[in-house]
Amino acid sequence: MCALFGFLDYGKQTSHKTLQKLVQLLAHASEVRGTHASGISYIQNNELKIYKRPKPAHKMHFRIPDNTTALMGHTRFTTQGDQKKNCNNHPFRGYADMPFALAHNGVLYNDDSLRREKNLPATDIETDSYIAVQLIESQRKLSFESLRYAAEAVRGYFTFTLLDMQNRLYFVKGESPLYLLHFPATGLYVYASTKEIMEDALRRMHLQWQKHTVIDVTEGEILCIDSCGSITRDCYTVQKDSYGFSYRYPQSYYPWEDTFHSPRLHAEYHLLADLCGYYGVTPEEVQYLFDMGYTYDEVEAFLMDPGALQAELACAEV
């Protein structure tokens, strides 16, 4: 449960002051999905810059240089890899045929086994997300093919964003949410993990009054926006066997798991059950919310709003 955010300003009609404010507001709004660390990446003077710290976004001052045309950001909720060790935080730096930055929203469960199977180098980075960087690097080129290779190898929940040296933004859409807008009049793309985060940020910007369109990105798609604003798409095969997570959770780990007949619901439950302890909630209470008909996103929203969650559970006498 992390958050992704950023922009690509191909029209170059949006002022630096507006973009600066947009980044800060998106970062602040993204805190609802993670406050343990935050960071951004952009290109300056033909160099890939990454600025990240083990701090919530509201304690960070994200200063972007003039003429920044693309930016990728992340707020982190720690599940693997101590955020106090800054190399564990997002975005991550990688190198294929050129330097790139990668950020991830979700949880991956087979990073250790992939590192052994693919004979990937040992690393001091403990975060599960970093396996995606290593898989791309192993293909020696940042491309649709290398992104497909990584997406089909990992198991778990993910959406990846990447920024390369040519100010291209890539989105590799898995089950984790993504909300992408296009403002054609000014030539601006803006993205966040959820519609709610986007609306929270844009409410304080004049951008909300501009005509915009939602760019659909579905699970199994890889989308690239280049520095001229052109979109190209590719796809990867969604690995449905990732939903069982059998390598992390034995069949008897949760005795009530048989109530989840849908593989997708089974996976969603396991992910939230794995994280709910951070919020003082039991797996049984997560199961109750699913039984009541709440969706994954709605249950996740409950976890991020303790007051609403406790009110709902109190009514149920769980």
PAZAPA-4460 file (N, C-alpha, C; in steps of 0.05 Angstrom, whole numbers, plus 32768, in hexadecimal, padded with zeros to 4 digits):
% residues 318
    n_x    n_y    n_z   ca_x   ca_y   ca_z    c_x    c_y    c_z   seq   type   mol
   8011   7FE8   8000   8000   8000   8000   8012   8019   8000     1      M     A
   801C   801F   7FE9   802B   8037   7FE4   801C   8048   7FD0     2      C     A
   8028   805E   7FC8   801B   806F   7FB4   802F   8078   7F9F     3      A     A
   8025   807A   7F87   8035   8085   7F70   8029   809F   7F67     4      L     A
   8039   80B2   7F5E   802F   80CB   7F54   8044   80D8   7F42     5      F     A
   803B   80EA   7F30   804E   80F8   7F1F   8041   8106   7F08     6      G     A
   8051   8110   7EF6   8047   811E   7EDF   805A   811C   7EC7     7      F     A
   804F   8122   7EAF   805F   8125   7E97   8055   813E   7E89     8      L     A
   8065   8152   7E87   805D   816C   7E7C   8069   816F   7E60     9      D     A
   805C   8162   7E4C   8067   8163   7E31   8060   817D   7E23    10      Y     A
   804A   818B   7E2B   8042   81A4   7E1F   8052   81BC   7E28    11      G     A
   805F   81B9   7E3F   8070   81CE   7E4A   8061   81E9   7E4C    12      K     A
   8047   81E7   7E52   8038   8200   7E56   8030   8204   7E73    13      Q     A
   8036   81F1   7E84   8030   81F3   7EA0   8047   81FF   7EAE    14      T     A
   8043   8213   7EBE   8059   8222   7ECB   8067   8210   7EDF    15      S     A
   8081   8217   7EE3   8091   8208   7EF7   8084   820A   7F13    16      H     A
   8079   8221   7F1A   806D   8224   7F34   8055   8211   7F37    17      K     A
   8045   820E   7F21   802E   81FC   7F22   8037   81DF   7F25    18      T     A
   804B   81D7   7F16   8055   81BC   7F18   8061   81B6   7F34    19      L     A
   806F   81CA   7F3F   807A   81C7   7F59   8064   81C2   7F6E    20      Q     A
   804F   81D2   7F6C   8039   81CF   7F7F   802B   81B5   7F7A    21      K     A
   8028   81AD   7F61   801A   8194   7F5B   8029   817C   7F68    22      L     A
   8043   817B   7F65   8053   8165   7F71   804F   8164   7F8F    23      V     A
   8050   817B   7F9C   804E   817B   7FB9   8032   8172   7FC2    24      Q     A
   801D   817B   7FB4   8002   8174   7FBB   7FFC   8156   7FB5    25      L     A
   8007   814C   7F9F   8004   812F   7F99   8012   811F   7FAF    26      L     A
   802A   8127   7FB6   8039   8119   7FCB   802A   8119   7FE5    27      A     A
   8020   8130   7FED   8011   8132   8006   7FF8   8121   8006    28      H     A
   7FE9   8122   7FF0   7FD0   8112   7FED   7FD7   80F4   7FEE    29      A     A
   7FEE   80ED   7FE3   7FF6   80D0   7FE2   7FFD   80C5   7FFD    30      S     A
   8000   80D5   8011   8006   80CC   802C   7FF1   80B9   8036    31      E     A
   7FD9   80BA   802C   7FC4   80A7   8036   7FCC   808A   8031    32      V     A
   7FDF   8086   801F   7FE7   806A   8019   8004   8064   8023    33      R     A
   8010   8077   8031   802B   8071   803C   8039   808A   8046    34      G     A
   8043   8089   805E   8051   809F   806A   806D   8098   8074    35      T     A
   8077   8080   806E   8091   8077   8079   80A8   8083   8069    36      H     A
   80A4   8089   8050   80B9   8095   803F   80AC   80A1   8026    37      A     A
   80BB   80B3   8019   80B1   80BF   8001   80C8   80C8   7FF0    38      S     A
   80C3   80CA   7FD5   80D9   80D1   7FC3   80CF   80D8   7FA7    39      G     A
   80E0   80E5   7F98   80DA   80EC   7F7D   80F3   80E7   7F6B    40      I     A
   80EE   80E6   7F51   8103   80E4   7F3E   80FD   80F5   7F25    41      S     A
   8112   8101   7F19   810F   8111   7F02   812A   8113   7EF4    42      Y     A
   812A   811F   7EDC   8142   8122   7ECC   814B   8140   7ECE    43      I     A
   8164   8144   7ED5   816F   815F   7ED6   818B   815F   7ECA    44      Q     A
   818F   8170   7EB6   81A9   8172   7EA9   81B3   8157   7E9F    45      N     A
   81A1   8148   7E93   81A6   812E   7E88   81B0   811A   7E9D    46      N     A
   81A7   811E   7EB6   81AD   810B   7ECB   8193   8103   7ED9    47      E     A
   8192   80E9   7EE1   817B   80DF   7EEF   817E   80E6   7F0D    48      L     A
   816C   80F6   7F17   816D   80FE   7F33   8157   80EF   7F43    49      K     A
   815F   80E5   7F5A   814D   80D9   7F6D   8150   80E5   7F88    50      I     A
   813A   80EF   7F93   813B   80FB   7FAE   8126   80EC   7FBF    51      Y     A
   812F   80DF   7FD4   811D   80CF   7FE5   8128   80CF   8001    52      K     A
   8115   80CD   8014   811C   80CE   8030   8108   80BD   8040    53      R     A
   8110   80B2   8057   80FD   80A4   8068   80EC   80B7   8078    54      P     A
   80DC   80C7   806A   80CB   80DB   8076   80B0   80DB   8067    55      K     A
   809B   80E3   8075   8081   80E7   8067   8083   80FF   8054    56      P     A
   8073   80FF   8040   8075   8114   802B   8071   8130   8036    57      A     A
   8060   8133   804A   805B   814F   8054   8074   815A   8062    58      H     A
   8087   8149   8069   80A0   8153   8074   80B7   8156   8060    59      K     A
   80B0   8151   8047   80C4   8153   8031   80BE   816D   8021    60      M     A
   80D3   8179   8017   80D1   8190   8005   80DB   8187   7FEA    61      H     A
   80C8   817F   7FD9   80D0   8176   7FBF   80D4   818E   7FAC    62      F     A
   80ED   8195   7FA7   80F3   81AB   7F96   80FB   81A0   7F7A    63      R     A
   80ED   81A7   7F66   80F4   819D   7F4B   8100   81B4   7F3B    64      I     A
   8115   81AF   7F2C   8122   81C4   7F1D   8110   81CF   7F06    65      P     A
   8117   81E7   7EFC   8109   81F1   7EE4   810D   81DE   7ECD    66      D     A
   80FA   81DE   7EBB   80FB   81CD   7EA3   80F8   81AF   7EA9    67      N     A
   80EF   81A8   7EC0   80E9   818C   7EC5   80CF   8185   7EB6    68      T     A
   80D1   8171   7EA5   80BA   816A   7E95   80AD   814F   7E9D    69      T     A
   80BA   8140   7EAE   80AF   8127   7EB7   80B9   8121   7ED3    70      A     A
   80A7   8117   7EE3   80AE   8111   7EFF   809F   80F9   7F08    71      L     A
   80AC   80E8   7F18   80A1   80D0   7F23   80A4   80D0   7F41    72      M     A
   808D   80CC   7F50   808E   80CD   7F6D   8083   80B5   7F7B    73      G     A
   8088   80B3   7F95   8080   809B   7FA4   807D   80A2   7FC1    74      H     A
   8068   8099   7FCF   8067   8099   7FEC   8065   807C   7FF5    75      T     A
   8073   8075   800B   8077   8059   8012   806A   8052   802C    76      R     A
   805C   803B   802B   8054   802C   8044   8066   8013   8045    77      F     A
   8077   8011   8059   808B   7FFD   805A   807F   7FE1   8060    78      T     A
   8086   7FCE   804F   807F   7FB2   8054   8097   7FA0   8054    79      T     A
   80AD   7FA8   8046   80C5   7F98   8046   80DC   7FAB   8041    80      Q     A
   80F0   7FAB   8052   8107   7FBD   8050   8103   7FD6   8060    81      G     A
   8113   7FD9   8075   8111   7FEF   8088   8114   800A   8079    82      D     A
   8100   801B   807B   8101   8035   806D   8118   8047   8078    83      Q     A
   8122   8042   8090   8137   8053   809A   8151   804E   808B    84      K     A
   8153   8038   807D   8169   8033   806B   8160   803D   804F    85      K     A
   8169   8055   8048   815D   8064   8032   815E   8055   8017    86      N     A
   8171   8043   8014   8172   8035   7FFA   815A   8023   7FF7    87      C     A
   814B   801D   800C   8133   800C   800A   811B   801C   8000    88      N     A
   811D   8036   7FFF   8106   8047   7FF7   8105   804C   7FD9    89      N     A
   80EF   8054   7FD0   80E9   805A   7FB3   80ED   8077   7FAE    90      H     A
   80F3   807E   7F94   80F8   806D   7F7D   8114   8060   7F7F    91      P     A
   8117   804A   7F6F   8130   803C   7F6D   813E   8043   7F53    92      F     A
   8159   8043   7F54   8169   8049   7F3C   8170   802E   7F2F    93      R     A
   816E   802D   7F14   8177   8016   7F05   8186   801E   7EEC    94      G     A
   8192   800B   7EE0   81A0   8011   7EC6   819D   7FF9   7EB4    95      Y     A
   8192   7FFE   7E9C   8190   7FEA   7E87   81A1   7FF4   7E70    96      A     A
   8195   7FFF   7E5B   81A5   800C   7E47   81A7   802A   7E4D    97      D     A
   8199   8033   7E62   819B   804E   7E6C   8192   804E   7E89    98      M     A
   8198   8062   7E99   818E   8063   7EB4   8170   8066   7EB4    99      P     A
   8163   805B   7EC9   8146   805F   7ECC   813F   805E   7EEA   100      F     A
   8128   8068   7EF0   811E   8067   7F0C   8104   8057   7F0C   101      A     A
   8100   8048   7F21   80E8   8037   7F24   80DB   803B   7F3F   102      L     A
   80C1   803C   7F3F   80B1   803C   7F58   809B   8027   7F56   103      A     A
   8093   801D   7F6D   8080   8006   7F6D   806B   800A   7F83   104      H     A
   8053   8005   7F7C   803D   8003   7F90   8033   7FE7   7F91   105      N     A
   8036   7FDA   7FA8   802C   7FBF   7FAB   803F   7FAF   7FBC   106      G     A
   803C   7F95   7FBB   804D   7F82   7FCA   8055   7F6B   7FB8   107      V     A
   806E   7F65   7FB6   8078   7F4E   7FA7   8081   7F39   7FBA   108      L     A
   807C   7F1F   7FB3   8081   7F09   7FC6   8097   7EF6   7FBD   109      Y     A
   80A1   7EF9   7FA5   80B5   7EE5   7F9B   80CF   7EF2   7F94   110      N     A
   80D6   7F09   7FA1   80EF   7F16   7F9B   8107   7F05   7FA2   111      D     A
   8107   7EF8   7FB9   811E   7EE7   7FC1   8122   7ECF   7FAE   112      D     A
   810C   7EC2   7FA7   810E   7EAB   7F96   8116   7EB3   7F7A   113      S     A
   810C   7ECA   7F70   8115   7ED3   7F55   8133   7EDA   7F54   114      L     A
   813C   7EE5   7F6A   8159   7EEC   7F6A   816A   7ED3   7F68   115      R     A
   8161   7EBE   7F75   8170   7EA4   7F73   816C   7E98   7F57   116      R     A
   8153   7E96   7F4E   814D   7E89   7F35   815B   7E96   7F1D   117      E     A
   815B   7EB1   7F1D   8166   7EC0   7F07   8183   7EC7   7F0A   118      K     A
   818E   7EBE   7F21   81AB   7EC3   7F26   81B1   7EE1   7F26   119      N     A
   819F   7EF0   7F32   81A2   7F0D   7F34   81B5   7F14   7F4A   120      L     A
   81C3   7F2B   7F48   81D8   7F32   7F5C   81CB   7F38   7F77   121      P     A
   81DA   7F32   7F8C   81D2   7F39   7FA7   81D1   7F57   7FAA   122      A     A
   81C0   7F61   7FBC   81BD   7F7D   7FBF   81B8   7F84   7FDC   123      T     A
   81C0   7F9C   7FE4   81BA   7FA5   7FFF   819E   7FAF   8002   124      D     A
   8190   7FB3   7FEB   8175   7FBD   7FEC   8162   7FA6   7FF4   125      I     A
   8153   7FAB   8009   8142   7F95   8014   8126   7F96   800A   126      E     A
   811E   7FAB   7FFC   8102   7FAE   7FF4   80FB   7F9B   7FDD   127      T     A
   80E4   7F8E   7FDF   80DB   7F7B   7FCA   80DA   7F88   7FAF   128      D     A
   80D3   7FA2   7FAE   80D0   7FB0   7F94   80E9   7FB0   7F83   129      S     A
   8100   7FAE   7F8F   8119   7FB2   7F81   811E   7F9B   7F6D   130      Y     A
   8110   7F84   7F71   8114   7F6E   7F5F   810C   7F76   7F42   131      I     A
   80F8   7F89   7F40   80F0   7F92   7F25   8106   7FA0   7F17   132      A     A
   8115   7FB1   7F26   812C   7FBE   7F1B   8140   7FAA   7F11   133      V     A
   8146   7F96   7F21   815A   7F82   7F19   8152   7F72   7F01   134      Q     A
   8138   7F6B   7EFF   812F   7F5C   7EE8   8131   7F6D   7ECF   135      L     A
   812B   7F86   7ED0   812E   7F97   7EB8   814B   7F9A   7EB1   136      I     A
   815C   7F9E   7EC5   8179   7FA1   7EBF   8184   7F88   7EB2   137      E     A
   817A   7F70   7EBA   8184   7F57   7EAF   817F   7F55   7E91   138      S     A
   816B   7F64   7E87   8164   7F64   7E6A   8175   7F79   7E5B   139      Q     A
   8184   7F89   7E69   8197   7F9C   7E5E   818A   7FB2   7E4C   140      R     A
   8170   7FB5   7E4E   8163   7FCB   7E3F   8148   7FD1   7E4C   141      K     A
   8142   7FEB   7E4E   8128   7FF3   7E58   8115   7FF5   7E40   142      L     A
   8102   7FE3   7E3F   80F0   7FE0   7E27   80D7   7FD2   7E30   143      S     A
   80C3   7FD1   7E1E   80AB   7FC2   7E24   80B2   7FA4   7E29   144      F     A
   80C6   7F9A   7E1B   80CE   7F7E   7E1F   80D9   7F79   7E3B   145      E     A
   80EA   7F8B   7E44   80F6   7F86   7E5F   80E1   7F8B   7E75   146      S     A
   80CF   7F9E   7E70   80BA   7FA2   7E84   80A7   7F8B   7E85   147      L     A
   80A1   7F7F   7E6D   8090   7F67   7E6C   809E   7F50   7E7B   148      R     A
   80B7   7F4E   7E77   80C7   7F38   7E84   80C4   7F3B   7EA3   149      Y     A
   80C7   7F53   7EAD   80C6   7F57   7ECA   80A9   7F53   7ED4   150      A     A
   8095   7F5D   7EC6   807A   7F5B   7ECF   8070   7F3E   7ED0   151      A     A
   807A   7F2E   7EBD   8071   7F12   7EBC   8081   7F00   7ED0   152      E     A
   8097   7F0B   7EDA   80A7   7EFB   7EED   809F   7EFF   7F0A   153      A     A
   8096   7F17   7F11   8090   7F1C   7F2D   8075   7F11   7F34   154      V     A
   8071   7F0C   7F4E   8058   7F02   7F59   804F   7F15   7F6F   155      R     A
   8036   7F1D   7F6F   802C   7F2E   7F83   801B   7F44   7F77   156      G     A
   801A   7F5A   7F86   800B   7F72   7F7D   801E   7F87   7F74   157      Y     A
   8018   7F94   7F5E   802B   7FA9   7F55   801E   7FBC   7F41   158      F     A
   8027   7FD4   7F40   8028   7FE5   7F29   8043   7FF3   7F2B   159      T     A
   8052   7FF2   7F15   806C   7FFF   7F14   806B   8018   7F03   160      F     A
   8079   802D   7F0B   807E   8044   7EFA   809C   8047   7EF6   161      T     A
   80A4   8050   7EDE   80C0   8053   7ED8   80C4   806D   7EC9   162      L     A
   80DB   807A   7ECE   80E3   8092   7EC0   80FF   808D   7EB4   163      L     A
   8102   8093   7E9A   811C   808F   7E8E   8129   80A9   7E86   164      D     A
   8141   80A8   7E7B   8151   80C0   7E75   8145   80D1   7E5E   165      M     A
   8132   80C6   7E4F   8125   80D5   7E3A   810B   80E1   7E43   166      Q     A
   8107   80E3   7E5E   80EF   80EE   7E69   80D6   80DF   7E60   167      N     A
   80D9   80C5   7E5E   80C2   80B4   7E58   80B8   80A7   7E72   168      R     A
   809E   80A7   7E75   8092   8099   7E8C   8086   807F   7E83   169      L     A
   808C   806A   7E92   8080   804F   7E8D   806E   8048   7EA4   170      Y     A
   8058   803A   7E9E   8046   8030   7EB2   8042   8012   7EAC   171      F     A
   8048   8001   7EC0   8043   7FE4   7EBD   802D   7FDE   7ED0   172      V     A
   8015   7FDA   7EC6   7FFD   7FD9   7ED7   7FF6   7FBC   7EDF   173      K     A
   7FF8   7FB7   7EF9   7FEF   7F9E   7F04   7FD5   7FA3   7F13   174      G     A
   7FD1   7F96   7F29   7FB8   7F99   7F38   7FB7   7FB2   7F49   175      E     A
   7FCE   7FBE   7F4F   7FCF   7FD6   7F60   7FC3   7FED   7F50   176      S     A
   7FB6   8000   7F5D   7FA7   8015   7F4F   7FB9   802A   7F41   177      P     A
   7FAD   8036   7F2D   7FBB   804C   7F1F   7FA5   805E   7F12   178      L     A
   7FA9   8078   7F14   7F96   808B   7F09   7FA6   80A0   7EFA   179      Y     A
   7FA1   80A1   7EDF   7FB1   80B2   7ECD   7F9F   80C5   7EBE   180      L     A
   7FA6   80DF   7EBF   7F97   80F4   7EB2   7FA7   8101   7E9C   181      L     A
   7F99   810B   7E88   7FA6   811B   7E72   7F98   8136   7E70   182      H     A
   7FA8   814B   7E71   7F9E   8166   7E6C   7FA8   816F   7E51   183      F     A
   7F98   816A   7E3C   7FA1   816F   7E20   7FA7   818C   7E1A   184      P     A
   7F98   819F   7E26   7F9C   81BB   7E1F   7FB7   81C5   7E26   185      A     A
   7FC2   81BB   7E3C   7FDD   81C4   7E44   7FF2   81AF   7E40   186      T     A
   7FEB   8197   7E37   7FFE   8182   7E32   800A   8177   7E4B   187      G     A
   7FF9   816E   7E5D   8002   8164   7E77   7FF5   814A   7E7F   188      L     A
   8005   8137   7E87   7FFA   811E   7E93   8000   811F   7EB1   189      Y     A
   7FED   8116   7EC1   7FF1   8115   7EDE   7FE7   80FA   7EE7   190      V     A
   7FF5   80ED   7EF9   7FEB   80D3   7F03   7FEE   80D1   7F21   191      Y     A
   7FDE   80C0   7F2D   7FDE   80B9   7F49   7FD4   809D   7F4C   192      A     A
   7FD7   8092   7F64   7FCE   8076   7F67   7FB0   8074   7F66   193      S     A
   7FA2   8087   7F71   7F84   8085   7F71   7F77   809F   7F69   194      T     A
   7F5E   809D   7F61   7F4F   80B5   7F59   7F4C   80C8   7F71   195      K     A
   7F49   80BC   7F89   7F45   80CD   7FA1   7F5E   80DE   7FA6   196      E     A
   7F76   80D2   7FA3   7F8F   80E2   7FA7   7F90   80F8   7F92   197      I     A
   7F8A   80F1   7F79   7F8B   8105   7F64   7F78   811C   7F6A   198      M     A
   7F5F   8116   7F71   7F4C   812B   7F76   7F53   813C   7F8E   199      E     A
   7F5F   8130   7FA2   7F68   813F   7FBA   7F7D   8153   7FB2   200      D     A
   7F90   814B   7FA0   7FA5   815D   7F98   7F9A   8173   7F85   201      A     A
   7F8A   816B   7F71   7F81   817E   7F5D   7F6D   8192   7F69   202      L     A
   7F60   818A   7F7E   7F4C   819D   7F8B   7F5A   81B7   7F92   203      R     A
   7F73   81B6   7F98   7F82   81CE   7FA0   7F91   81DB   7F89   204      R     A
   7F8C   81D0   7F71   7F9A   81DB   7F59   7F86   81E5   7F45   205      M     A
   7F8E   81F8   7F35   7F7C   8202   7F20   7F78   81ED   7F0A   206      H     A
   7F89   81D8   7F0B   7F87   81C3   7EF6   7F6C   81B5   7EF7   207      L     A
   7F5F   81B5   7F0E   7F45   81A6   7F0F   7F30   81B2   7EFD   208      Q     A
   7F34   81CB   7EF5   7F20   81D8   7EE4   7F26   81D3   7EC6   209      W     A
   7F3E   81C9   7EC0   7F45   81C4   7EA4   7F39   81AA   7E9A   210      Q     A
   7F32   81AA   7E81   7F28   8191   7E74   7F3D   817C   7E75   211      K     A
   7F35   8164   7E7D   7F48   814E   7E7E   7F3A   8134   7E78   212      H     A
   7F49   8120   7E72   7F3F   8105   7E6C   7F4E   80F1   7E7D   213      T     A
   7F40   80DC   7E84   7F4C   80C6   7E93   7F58   80B2   7E7E   214      V     A
   7F71   80AB   7E82   7F7F   8098   7E71   7F7D   807C   7E7E   215      I     A
   7F6E   806A   7E71   7F6B   8050   7E7D   7F84   803F   7E7A   216      D     A
   7F8C   8033   7E90   7FA2   8020   7E90   7F99   8008   7EA0   217      V     A
   7F97   7FF1   7E93   7F8B   7FDA   7E9F   7FA1   7FC6   7EA7   218      T     A
   7F9A   7FB4   7EB9   7FAD   7F9F   7EC1   7FB7   7F90   7EA9   219      E     A
   7FD1   7F8B   7EA8   7FDD   7F7D   7E91   7FE7   7F90   7E7B   220      G     A
   7FE4   7FAA   7E7F   7FEE   7FBE   7E6C   8008   7FCA   7E74   221      E     A
   8018   7FD1   7E60   8030   7FE2   7E64   802C   7FFA   7E52   222      I     A
   802E   8012   7E5E   8029   802B   7E50   8041   803C   7E52   223      L     A
   8049   8049   7E3C   805F   805C   7E3B   8055   8077   7E31   224      C     A
   805C   808C   7E3F   8057   80A7   7E35   8072   80B4   7E30   225      I     A
   8076   80BC   7E17   8090   80C8   7E11   8091   80E6   7E15   226      D     A
   80A7   80F2   7E11   80AB   810F   7E17   809A   8121   7E06   227      S     A
   808E   8116   7DF0   807C   8126   7DDF   805F   8121   7DE6   228      C     A
   805A   8110   7DFA   803F   810B   7E02   8031   80F4   7DF4   229      G     A
   8040   80E6   7DE3   8034   80CF   7DD4   8034   80B6   7DE6   230      S     A
   801E   80A7   7DE4   801A   808F   7DF4   801D   8077   7DE2   231      I     A
   802D   8064   7DEB   802F   8049   7DDE   8029   8035   7DF4   232      T     A
   801D   801E   7DEB   8015   800A   7DFE   801F   7FEE   7DF6   233      R     A
   8023   7FDE   7E0A   8029   7FC2   7E05   801B   7FB3   7E1B   234      D     A
   8021   7F99   7E1E   8013   7F89   7E32   8025   7F73   7E3C   235      C     A
   801E   7F67   7E52   802B   7F50   7E5C   8016   7F3C   7E65   236      Y     A
   801E   7F23   7E69   800B   7F0F   7E72   8009   7F0F   7E90   237      T     A
   7FF1   7F14   7E9A   7FED   7F14   7EB7   7FEF   7EF8   7EC1   238      V     A
   8000   7EF5   7ED6   8005   7EDB   7EE1   7FF1   7ED5   7EF7   239      Q     A
   7FDC   7EC7   7EEF   7FC6   7EC2   7F01   7FCE   7EB1   7F19   240      K     A
   7FE3   7EA1   7F17   7FEB   7E90   7F2D   7FF7   7EA1   7F44   241      D     A
   7FFB   7EBB   7F3F   8006   7ECC   7F54   7FF1   7ED1   7F6A   242      S     A
   7FD8   7ECB   7F64   7FC3   7ED2   7F77   7FC4   7EC0   7F90   243      Y     A
   7FCF   7EA8   7F8D   7FCE   7E96   7FA4   7FE2   7E9D   7FBA   244      G     A
   7FF9   7EA9   7FB2   800E   7EAF   7FC5   8016   7E97   7FD6   245      F     A
   8016   7E7F   7FCA   801A   7E67   7FDA   8036   7E66   7FE5   246      S     A
   804A   7E75   7FD9   8065   7E74   7FE3   8068   7E84   7FFC   247      Y     A
   8055   7E96   8002   8057   7EA5   801B   8044   7E9B   8030   248      R     A
   802C   7E92   8027   8018   7E8A   803A   8011   7E6D   8035   249      Y     A
   8018   7E5B   8048   800F   7E3F   8045   7FF1   7E3D   8047   250      P     A
   7FE7   7E27   803D   7FCA   7E23   803B   7FBC   7E26   8056   251      Q     A
   7FCA   7E1F   806C   7FBE   7E1F   8086   7FC3   7E39   8095   252      S     A
   7FD0   7E4D   8088   7FD8   7E65   8097   7FC0   7E74   80A1   253      Y     A
   7FAB   7E77   8090   7F92   7E84   8098   7F7C   7E6F   8096   254      Y     A
   7F72   7E65   80AC   7F5F   7E4F   80AB   7F45   7E57   809E   255      P     A
   7F3F   7E71   809B   7F26   7E7A   8090   7F28   7E80   8072   256      W     A
   7F40   7E7A   8066   7F44   7E82   804B   7F32   7E74   8036   257      E     A
   7F26   7E5D   803D   7F15   7E4F   802B   7EFC   7E5F   8023   258      D     A
   7EF6   7E73   8033   7EDE   7E83   802D   7EE3   7E95   8015   259      T     A
   7EFC   7E97   800B   7F02   7EA9   7FF5   7F05   7E97   7FDC   260      F     A
   7EEF   7E94   7FCD   7EEF   7E82   7FB6   7EFC   7E8E   7F9E   261      H     A
   7EFA   7EA9   7F9B   7F06   7EB6   7F84   7F24   7EB9   7F88   262      S     A
   7F35   7EB0   7F74   7F52   7EB4   7F77   7F59   7ED1   7F7C   263      P     A
   7F4C   7EE4   7F6E   7F53   7F00   7F71   7F4C   7F09   7F8E   264      R     A
   7F34   7F01   7F98   7F2C   7F09   7FB3   7F3F   7EFC   7FC7   265      L     A
   7F47   7EE3   7FC2   7F5A   7ED6   7FD3   7F74   7EE6   7FD5   266      H     A
   7F7E   7EF0   7FBF   7F96   7EFF   7FBF   7F93   7F1A   7FCD   267      A     A
   7F7D   7F27   7FC8   7F78   7F41   7FD4   7F76   7F3E   7FF2   268      E     A
   7F69   7F29   7FFB   7F66   7F24   8018   7F82   7F1F   8024   269      Y     A
   7F92   7F0E   8017   7FAC   7F08   8023   7FBE   7F21   8025   270      H     A
   7FBD   7F33   8011   7FCD   7F4B   8011   7FC5   7F5C   8029   271      L     A
   7FAB   7F61   802C   7FA2   7F72   8042   7FA6   7F65   805D   272      L     A
   7FA2   7F4B   805E   7FA6   7F3C   8077   7FC3   7F3E   8080   273      A     A
   7FD5   7F3E   806C   7FF1   7F40   8072   7FF8   7F5C   807E   274      D     A
   7FEA   7F70   8075   7FF1   7F8C   807D   7FE0   7F96   8095   275      L     A
   7FCA   7F89   809B   7FB7   7F95   80AD   7FC2   7F99   80C9   276      C     A
   7FD6   7F89   80D1   7FE2   7F8C   80EC   7FEE   7FA7   80F0   277      G     A
   7FF7   7FB4   80DA   8002   7FCF   80DD   7FED   7FE2   80E6   278      Y     A
   7FD4   7FDC   80E3   7FBE   7FEE   80E9   7FAF   7FE6   8102   279      Y     A
   7FB8   7FD0   810F   7FAA   7FC7   8127   7F90   7FB9   8120   280      G     A
   7F8F   7FAC   8109   7F77   7F9E   8100   7F7E   7F81   80FC   281      V     A
   7F6C   7F6F   8103   7F71   7F52   80FF   7F69   7F49   80E4   282      T     A
   7F74   7F32   80DA   7F6B   7F27   80C1   7F4E   7F20   80C1   283      P     A
   7F43   7F18   80D8   7F26   7F12   80DA   7F15   7F2B   80D4   284      E     A
   7F1F   7F42   80DD   7F10   7F5A   80D7   7F12   7F62   80BA   285      E     A
   7F28   7F5C   80AD   7F2A   7F61   8090   7F17   7F4E   8082   286      V     A
   7F16   7F35   808B   7F03   7F22   807E   7EE7   7F2C   8081   287      Q     A
   7EE0   7F37   8098   7EC4   7F41   809C   7EBE   7F57   8087   288      Y     A
   7ED0   7F69   8082   7ECB   7F7E   806F   7EC6   7F73   8053   289      L     A
   7ED6   7F5F   804C   7ED1   7F52   8032   7EB6   7F44   8031   290      F     A
   7EAF   7F37   8047   7E95   7F29   8049   7E7E   7F3D   8046   291      D     A
   7E82   7F56   804F   7E6E   7F6A   804D   7E6B   7F75   8031   292      M     A
   7E7D   7F6C   801F   7E7B   7F75   8004   7E8C   7F8C   7FFC   293      G     A
   7E9E   7F95   800E   7EB0   7FAA   8007   7EC5   7FA1   7FF4   294      Y     A
   7ECD   7FB2   7FE2   7EE2   7FAC   7FCE   7EFD   7FAF   7FDB   295      T     A
   7F12   7FA5   7FCD   7F2E   7FA8   7FD7   7F34   7FC5   7FDD   296      Y     A
   7F2E   7FD8   7FCA   7F34   7FF4   7FCE   7F25   7FFF   7FE6   297      D     A
   7F0C   7FF6   7FEA   7EFD   8001   8001   7F08   7FF6   801B   298      E     A
   7F10   7FDD   801C   7F1C   7FD2   8034   7F37   7FE1   803A   299      V     A
   7F46   7FE5   8025   7F60   7FF3   8028   7F5A   8010   8033   300      E     A
   7F45   801D   8029   7F3F   8037   8033   7F37   8037   8051   301      A     A
   7F29   8021   8059   7F22   801E   8075   7F3C   801D   8086   302      F     A
   7F4F   800D   807D   7F68   800A   808C   7F76   8025   808F   303      L     A
   7F74   8036   807B   7F81   8050   807C   7F71   8065   808C   304      M     A
   7F59   805E   8094   7F47   8070   80A3   7F3E   8062   80BC   305      D     A
   7F4E   8062   80D1   7F48   8051   80E9   7F2D   8058   80F5   306      P     A
   7F25   8071   80F5   7F0B   8079   8100   7EF4   806C   80F3   307      G     A
   7EF4   806D   80D8   7EDE   8061   80C9   7EDF   8042   80CC   308      A     A
   7EF7   8037   80CD   7EF9   801A   80D0   7EEE   8011   80EA   309      L     A
   7EF5   801E   8100   7EEB   8016   811A   7ECD   801A   811D   310      Q     A
   7EC3   802F   8110   7EA6   8033   8111   7E97   801C   8103   311      A     A
   7EA2   8013   80EC   7E96   7FFD   80DD   7E98   7FE3   80ED   312      E     A
   7EAF   7FDE   80F9   7EB2   7FC5   8108   7EA2   7FC5   8121   313      L     A
   7E9F   7FDC   812D   7E8E   7FDE   8146   7E71   7FD7   8140   314      A     A
   7E68   7FDF   8129   7E4C   7FD8   8121   7E49   7FBA   811D   315      C     A
   7E5F   7FAD   8115   7E5D   7F91   810F   7E63   7F80   8128   316      A     A
   7E6F   7F8C   813D   7E76   7F7D   8155   7E88   7F66   814E   317      E     A
   7E9D   7F6C   813D   7EAF   7F56   8135   7EC0   7F4E   814D   318      V     A
***
